[in-house]
Amino acid sequence: MPALNNDPAAAPASPIAAALRPAIPVLTAAVTAAALGGLTMVGALWFTVQVVAAVTLTHAISACVCWLIGGLLLSVSSWLAHHGEARFSARLRRDTARHLAHMPMSTVSRYGADALRRLVGEDIAALHHTVAHLPAEIATLAVVPLATVTLLVAVAGPLTLIALIPGLLAAAYYLFIVPRSSAKHGTETVRVMTDIRTAVDDYARGIRVSRIYSAQAGATANYADAARRFTENMVAWVRRVATLSSVAVALLQAVATYAIAYAIGYDQEPAVLAAMLLFGLAVVTPALRLGHGLDYVRAGSAAAERIAAVLREPTVTGSTDHSDDPGLELVDVRIGQDDRTLIHSLSHTFSPGLVTAITGSSRTRV
């Protein structure tokens, strides 16, 4: 007799973490390679400053070698991250499909076909940026700026930190203002896009009925209403963030940082001025990489919560004690219809507690 398995101890505390665990070593190596690659690029800029101070072949070759090694390390980091993400996604899809196959029909019907289709497709794909691209983002937003600012202060003094103000303001905008303004917009957009997809599916499945009602009711009217709400929501969101986004983009331009750096260090030695100009983008460059990256991370976090919620649903488990049930065994069975033989000499043992499906190609006549 099948039983409902709702024991919390039977499932891991975090289903996403359980699927991610085998890929953690690869992702850790990707983070390390990204951090080392970023630091090597900073070293290339340092040798470039030394070339400005005193033109030597050694410094020029060292800068080129650092750029080459940094590029190789970043490439290795990207490959490792995507390899680990592919393993994680494949395992998560298998775990999700296996869990859905053992969920009670009442639970499956509560979620609906559209939500489950989005779960195994779009939601798992939404985790790609969080898993595959986050290592490089961590290196860019933490390790590289810290090393760059340290070198900048050591070479040009603490006064040069003023040149970092435009990048700090833009980064604060992307870190604190954009998430709040995008939260409501993102939720509404997902809901509207789901309504649009559902309306299109309903129209395709019942196209004859939809033609009877024309555009006044049914799936066509639902699609028109969802498309109108999507347009209005998008226009309202752009109206709210357009001004602040324009200011942030202007602050992210190199000309803003360079203008402040030159105003501070125009009377300094060429090497000091070069350090201010090259290292002055320590905050601007990471802020430029924020952009939609945070949107992808938030979308991935929301998708992970939905997947985890489904994987925590109780499943139906069959009885494992079949010692007294030998099952059903067919030996040399012939199946036919009228005078026509369909299956010759069928022998099969049906195991107890399992469902056996006999399938055939489409439009097979039985």
C-alpha positions in Angstrom: 0.0 0.0 0.0 1.6 3.3 -1.0 2.3 5.7 1.9 2.8 9.4 2.1 6.4 10.2 3.0 6.4 13.5 4.8 9.2 12.9 7.2 11.5 16.0 7.2 14.5 13.9 8.1 14.1 11.9 4.9 14.9 15.0 2.8 18.0 17.2 3.0 17.7 20.6 4.7 18.5 22.3 1.4 17.7 20.4 -1.8 19.6 23.0 -3.9 22.7 22.6 -1.7 22.5 18.8 -2.0 22.5 19.1 -5.8 25.3 21.7 -5.7 27.5 19.8 -3.4 29.3 17.6 -6.0 30.1 20.7 -8.1 31.5 22.7 -5.1 35.2 21.7 -5.7 35.0 22.8 -9.3 33.3 26.0 -8.5 35.9 26.7 -5.7 38.7 26.2 -8.2 36.8 28.7 -10.6 36.7 31.3 -7.8 40.4 30.9 -7.1 41.3 31.1 -10.7 39.2 34.2 -11.2 40.7 35.9 -8.1 44.2 35.1 -9.3 43.4 36.3 -12.8 42.1 39.6 -11.5 45.2 40.1 -9.3 47.4 39.3 -12.3 45.7 41.9 -14.3 46.3 44.4 -11.5 50.0 43.4 -11.6 50.0 44.2 -15.3 48.8 47.7 -14.6 51.4 48.1 -11.9 54.2 47.2 -14.4 52.6 49.6 -16.9 53.0 52.4 -14.3 56.6 51.4 -13.8 57.2 51.6 -17.6 55.9 55.2 -17.4 58.3 55.9 -14.5 61.3 54.4 -16.2 61.1 52.8 -19.6 62.7 49.4 -19.3 62.3 46.2 -21.3 61.9 44.1 -18.2 58.8 46.0 -17.0 57.2 45.9 -20.5 57.8 42.2 -20.8 56.4 41.7 -17.2 53.3 43.6 -18.1 52.7 41.5 -21.2 53.3 38.3 -19.3 50.9 39.3 -16.6 48.2 40.2 -19.1 48.7 36.8 -20.8 48.6 34.8 -17.6 45.6 36.8 -16.4 43.7 36.1 -19.6 44.5 32.4 -19.3 43.4 32.3 -15.7 40.1 34.1 -16.4 39.4 31.7 -19.3 40.1 28.7 -17.1 37.8 30.2 -14.4 35.0 30.6 -16.9 35.4 27.0 -18.2 35.5 25.6 -14.7 32.5 27.6 -13.6 30.4 26.5 -16.6 31.5 22.9 -16.2 30.4 22.9 -12.6 27.1 24.6 -13.4 26.4 22.0 -16.1 26.9 19.2 -13.6 24.7 21.0 -11.1 21.9 21.7 -13.5 21.9 18.1 -14.8 21.7 16.7 -11.3 19.0 19.2 -10.2 16.9 18.3 -13.2 17.2 14.6 -12.5 16.3 15.2 -8.8 13.4 17.4 -9.7 12.0 15.0 -12.3 12.4 12.0 -9.9 10.7 14.0 -7.1 7.8 15.0 -9.3 7.3 11.4 -10.4 6.7 10.4 -6.7 4.5 13.4 -5.7 0.8 12.8 -5.0 -1.5 13.8 -7.8 -3.3 16.2 -5.5 0.0 18.1 -5.0 0.9 18.0 -8.7 -2.5 19.4 -9.6 -2.2 22.2 -7.0 0.9 23.5 -8.8 -0.5 23.2 -12.3 1.1 22.2 -15.6 2.5 25.7 -16.4 4.2 26.1 -13.1 5.8 22.6 -13.3 6.9 23.2 -16.8 8.5 26.5 -15.8 10.1 24.8 -12.8 12.1 22.1 -14.7 12.9 24.5 -17.6 13.1 28.3 -16.9 13.7 28.1 -13.1 16.7 25.8 -13.4 18.0 27.8 -16.3 17.7 31.0 -14.2 20.3 29.6 -11.8 22.9 29.7 -14.6 24.2 33.2 -13.9 24.3 32.7 -10.1 26.3 29.5 -10.4 28.4 30.0 -13.5 29.1 33.7 -13.5 29.2 34.6 -9.8 32.8 33.4 -9.2 34.1 36.1 -11.6 31.7 38.6 -10.0 33.1 37.9 -6.6 36.7 38.4 -7.7 35.8 41.6 -9.5 33.7 43.1 -6.7 35.9 42.1 -3.8 39.5 41.1 -4.4 40.5 43.3 -7.4 39.1 46.6 -6.0 40.8 46.0 -2.6 44.2 45.3 -4.2 43.8 48.3 -6.6 42.9 50.8 -3.9 45.8 49.6 -1.8 48.3 50.2 -4.7 46.7 53.6 -5.5 47.0 54.8 -1.9 50.6 53.5 -1.7 51.7 55.3 -4.9 49.7 58.5 -4.9 48.5 59.0 -1.4 45.1 59.0 0.3 43.9 62.2 -1.4 43.5 60.2 -4.6 40.5 58.4 -3.0 38.4 61.4 -4.1 38.6 60.1 -7.6 36.7 57.0 -6.5 33.6 58.9 -5.5 31.8 58.6 -8.9 32.2 54.9 -8.9 31.1 54.6 -5.3 28.0 56.6 -6.0 27.1 54.5 -9.0 27.8 51.3 -7.2 25.6 52.4 -4.3 22.8 53.1 -6.8 23.1 49.6 -8.3 23.4 47.9 -4.9 20.7 49.6 -3.0 18.3 51.6 -5.2 18.0 49.2 -8.2 17.0 46.1 -6.1 14.1 48.0 -4.4 12.8 49.4 -7.7 13.2 46.1 -9.5 11.6 43.9 -6.9 8.0 44.9 -7.5 8.6 45.2 -11.3 10.1 41.8 -11.5 7.3 40.1 -9.6 4.7 41.8 -11.8 6.6 41.0 -15.0 6.8 37.3 -14.1 3.1 37.2 -13.4 2.2 39.0 -16.6 4.5 36.8 -18.7 2.9 33.7 -17.2 -0.6 35.0 -18.1 0.6 35.7 -21.6 2.1 32.2 -22.0 -1.1 30.6 -20.6 -3.3 32.6 -22.9 -1.2 31.6 -25.9 -1.4 27.9 -24.9 -5.1 28.1 -24.3 -5.6 29.7 -27.7 -3.5 27.0 -29.5 -5.3 24.2 -27.8 -8.8 25.5 -28.3 -8.4 27.5 -31.5 -11.8 26.6 -32.9 -13.5 27.8 -29.7 -11.4 31.0 -29.7 -12.4 31.8 -33.2 -16.1 31.6 -32.2 -15.6 34.2 -29.5 -13.2 36.3 -31.6 -11.3 38.9 -29.6 -14.1 39.7 -27.2 -13.6 36.9 -24.8 -11.6 33.8 -24.1 -7.9 33.3 -24.6 -7.6 36.1 -27.1 -9.1 38.7 -24.7 -6.8 37.3 -21.9 -3.8 37.7 -24.1 -4.7 41.3 -25.0 -5.2 42.2 -21.4 -1.9 40.6 -20.3 0.0 42.3 -23.1 -1.6 45.7 -22.2 -0.6 45.2 -18.5 3.0 44.3 -19.5 3.3 47.4 -21.6 1.9 49.7 -18.8 4.2 48.0 -16.2 7.3 48.4 -18.3 6.5 52.1 -19.1 5.9 52.8 -15.4 9.2 51.2 -14.3 11.2 53.1 -16.9 9.6 56.3 -15.8 10.7 55.6 -12.2 14.3 54.7 -12.9 15.2 56.6 -16.0 16.6 59.8 -14.3 18.6 58.0 -11.7 19.9 55.5 -14.2 21.1 58.2 -16.5 23.0 59.9 -13.6 24.6 56.6 -12.6 25.6 55.8 -16.1 27.2 59.2 -16.4 29.2 58.7 -13.2 30.4 55.3 -14.5 32.0 56.9 -17.5 35.8 57.1 -17.4 35.8 60.8 -18.1 34.2 61.5 -14.7 37.0 59.6 -12.8 39.7 60.9 -15.1 38.6 64.5 -14.7 38.8 64.3 -10.9 42.1 62.4 -11.0 43.7 64.9 -13.3 42.4 67.8 -11.2 44.1 66.3 -8.2 47.4 65.0 -9.7 48.1 67.3 -12.7 51.2 68.6 -10.9 52.5 65.2 -9.8 55.1 63.1 -11.5 54.1 61.1 -14.6 54.2 57.8 -12.8 51.9 59.1 -10.0 49.5 60.6 -12.5 49.5 57.3 -14.5 48.7 55.3 -11.4 45.8 57.7 -10.6 44.4 57.3 -14.1 44.8 53.5 -14.3 43.9 52.6 -10.8 41.2 55.2 -10.4 38.8 52.9 -12.2 39.0 50.4 -9.3 35.4 51.0 -8.3 34.0 52.1 -11.7 34.9 48.8 -13.4 33.2 46.6 -10.9 30.2 48.8 -10.9 30.0 48.5 -14.7 29.9 44.8 -14.3 27.0 45.0 -11.8 24.3 46.2 -14.2 21.9 43.4 -14.9 24.1 40.9 -13.1 22.3 41.6 -9.8 18.9 41.1 -11.6 20.1 37.7 -12.7 21.2 36.8 -9.2 17.8 37.9 -7.7 16.0 36.0 -10.4 18.1 32.9 -9.6 17.4 33.3 -5.9 13.7 33.4 -6.5 13.9 30.4 -8.8 15.9 28.5 -6.2 13.2 29.1 -3.6 10.5 27.8 -5.9 12.5 24.7 -6.7 13.3 24.1 -3.1 9.6 24.4 -2.1 8.7 21.7 -4.6 11.5 19.4 -3.6 10.3 19.7 0.0 6.8 18.4 -0.9 6.0 15.0 0.6 6.2 12.1 -1.8 4.4 8.8 -2.1 6.4 5.7 -1.3 5.3 2.1 -1.9 5.7 -0.7 0.5 9.1 -2.4 0.4 8.0 -5.6 2.0 7.0 -8.0 -0.8 8.4 -11.2 0.6 5.1 -12.9 0.5 4.1 -11.6 -3.0 5.7 -13.4 -5.9 4.3 -11.0 -8.4 2.7 -11.8 -11.7 4.6 -13.9 -14.2 3.6 -14.4 -17.8 5.1 -17.3 -19.8 4.8 -17.7 -23.6 1.6 -15.6 -23.9 0.1 -14.8 -27.2 -2.0 -11.6 -27.6 -4.3 -11.2 -30.6 -7.3 -9.4 -31.9 -9.9 -11.3 -33.9 -7.8 -13.5 -36.2 -4.7 -11.3 -36.1 -1.8 -12.0 -33.8 -0.4 -8.9 -32.2 2.3 -10.2 -29.9 4.0 -13.6 -30.2 5.3 -15.5 -27.2 5.4 -12.8 -24.5 7.2 -13.7 -21.3 7.5 -11.2 -18.5 7.6 -11.0 -14.7 5.7 -8.0 -13.2 7.4 -7.1 -10.0 5.1 -6.3 -7.0 4.8 -2.6 -6.0 5.7 -1.3 -9.4 3.8 0.0 -12.4 4.6 -1.5 -15.8 3.7 0.5 -18.9 3.5 -1.1 -22.3 4.0 1.6 -25.0 4.1 1.7 -28.7 4.6 4.1 -31.5 2.0 6.7 -32.3 -1.2 5.6 -34.0 -0.5 1.9 -33.4 -3.6 -0.2 -33.9 -4.3 -2.7 -31.2 
